[in-house]
Amino acid sequence: MIGLSLRYIKHNKKQTFTIVFGTVLASILMLSVGILFSSFRAYLIEKVLEENNYHVRIKGDLDGVKGDFSLNYQDGEYLIKFEDIKQTYNKVTEICKKVQCDKIVYNVRLLSLYGIGNNNYLDLFKKIIFVIVFILGVSVFFIIYNSFQIGITKKRRDIALFKMIGASNACLYKIFFVEGLFCFLVGICLGFGLSLFIDIGIINLMNEILSEVLGGRIKLYIYIPFLMIPLIFILIIVFLSVFIPLFRVMKYKAMDLFKESKLDKHFSLHLKNFTLNYAYINYKRNQKKYRSLIVCVFILTLLFNSFVNLQNYTLKILNDYIRIPKYDLKLVSSESDYNKLKTFVLKLGSQKKTMYQSCIQELNYDLKDINYVMVTDLGGNEVINLVDEIDLSSDKAIKKKYEIFQSLDYLNLNGINLKVKLTQNIPFGFENELITGRIILNLNRNDFEKVCPISSSNVLIKTDRNDLDKIVKNYASKNQFDVSYINVKKASEIMNNFVLLIKFFTFFCVLLISLIAVFAFFNIVSANIQFRKKEFATLKSLGLINLKISLCLLFESLIVSFKGVIYSFPFILIISNSLYKNLGSYFDISLGIFDYPLFLFSFIMCFSLIFICMIFSHLNLYHRSLIWNIKNENLV
């Protein structure tokens, strides 16, 4: 029995490779989720222990108390770490029965990462992994199931012969289950090894581009419960993918399995164009065979649009609501250090800069909800008549951009009446200063000195220099320069790296899903073309040229792609609308609910892949003789 299964595996190398490769990609996709969450949990535990290296902190007299724990006395309290952290609550109860505990403080963040207590982060991670793996598992199941179903369908005659010589269904189940189990075990083992390799690369990438945010390094770590969730799903996929196709074939009688599908005349559209008519007829009589292909198109379109839409919404929110200034470095010093600041700017060099002195003045009278004025010496006696900010005061972040005044002729500061004019000319670097409750007044030097007896020196610099922290600190220490600074370039780099990580994650998921779908397309299409080799040979013997057959395949690809994409349309709309509403409850999103160009692109992509697979499979038949294409396959 096992020998026969191995002969099937050896004989159907292409089919075996396709199933193994699909399982490898599915395993990489699903196991990577568990491994990455395991590594992230280990990183969080390490960070918590760096801050608070204990399980519980007790204030009391614990001298002489012994048990399976370690004690560390610090600042009048005992820091306790148990050998089994899951027994923390029970052990503390036992300890406090023996001695008086005046104060008990649990390391809640640490305990929650181990699944202990009310705020259970471990269960939350498991639920997230379950949801992600479930979505991926359902998608992967349909694709791998179709691959195995095709393999079983190819063996219909073999199954019929086995039944005719008296083989029981249980015996046949064992033969093909061993074959499927071998393919899937090889695929899972290879997938696990490759997922470790890929996850190491992802973790190293995260450490490199998000080192400033993480404040440490994530290390590869495997937490068995997180890995068991995707493994269980993969085993379920194996079981269902093997037994469902077998169960469907076993229901037929032996003679039914020898029957060939026949052309039904009532499918004809009665078109004068033979190519269109033939393509439609062939699609109608092979609907069951094409159904699996339509499901693959449905899944690929749905996942592709969902992942890309999520990325677009995320990047749009980051771009609109995390507003990084256009300058790279902001320096602030006292008025007396203005010359030192100017010298530093000259040595540093700049692509753009705004250098000014400023002070803040309160308004002594009500002026349209304006509380204070930022006064600069940039000249012109101009008030910047614009608010452009993100309002975070309510539950929903809202972008605000409006003119403050209809008209304004005079402004009184420190008893000085200044004639001013309104402007929307914004000096370089002042884009993030346009906030509610404040106006910016740019004065001539003489008026500035009257209004601001005490001021600060400022400069906003756009530069191509790196290591700005080191450059500023070295100059300040050498020149006794008292200066505060904000390195915006570093924040901008972190933001860009975070965006890059999001794009990489989306690309990685879409690439793996697309690879699984492509191999499913090729497997299903090649099997369908193989089933139709007699048909193509007959058509060629009647004088139909390859160009006409290729046009038939083109129209069949259009029909299948169109149906799969149309079926996915309402689901994509529901998911996009759900994302839009959920994110829209926190952010004012200017993107549309549905991305029609993306949807059209997914249709073109699916159609192109299917047509290429059909043409490639047909070319394999084209180079073979008509007699070879007409003959039947033999039993292994």
CORRAKA-V391951 format. One record per run of one state. SS is the DSSP state (@ for helix, = for strand, . for the rest). FROM is the first residue (numbers start at 0). LEN is the number of residues. If there is no record, write none. Layout:
BEGIN
ss: {SS;SS}
from: {FROM;FROM}
len: {LEN;LEN}
END
This chain:
BEGIN
ss: {.;@;.;@;.;=;.;=;.;=;.;@;.;=;.;@;.;@;.;@;.;@;.;@;.;@;.;@;.;@;.;@;.;@;.;=;@;.;=;.;=;.;=;.;=;.;=;.;=;.;=;.;=;.;@;.;=;.;@;.;=;.;@;.;=;@;.;@;.;@;.;=;.;@;.;@;.}
from: {0;1;11;12;51;55;60;68;74;76;82;84;98;100;106;107;113;120;154;155;164;168;209;210;214;223;250;254;258;264;267;273;285;286;321;328;334;348;351;367;369;376;381;384;386;391;396;402;409;413;415;419;420;423;430;433;437;442;444;451;455;462;467;478;482;487;531;532;541;545;584;586;587;595;622;625;630}
len: {1;10;1;39;4;5;8;6;2;6;2;14;2;6;1;6;7;34;1;9;4;41;1;4;9;27;4;4;6;3;6;12;1;35;7;6;14;3;16;2;7;5;3;2;5;5;6;7;4;2;4;1;3;7;3;4;5;2;7;4;7;5;11;4;5;44;1;9;4;39;2;1;8;27;3;5;6}
END
